[in-house]
């Protein structure tokens, strides 16, 4: 089993907040990153995860309407999830 698994990221497209649901089998810190189409980091958030279901809210209200890329990395730097999100 992977240490973390993203169950859902919603809504997509988003206006102001994105919700990310993650299941974890470890207690750890993760980095939640959002980058633009040019690869520039727009949001970098460090959060704690615990064993079980974790629920994160990410404020995207100040982002310009465009496609962005969302990823979650463990402390060892391994990218566990990547997805395109649209801000409208």
Secondary structure by P-SEA (a helix, b strand, c coil): ccccccccccccccccbbbbbbbbcccbbbbbbbbcccccccbbbbbbbcccbbbbbbbcccccccccccccccccccccbbbbbbcc
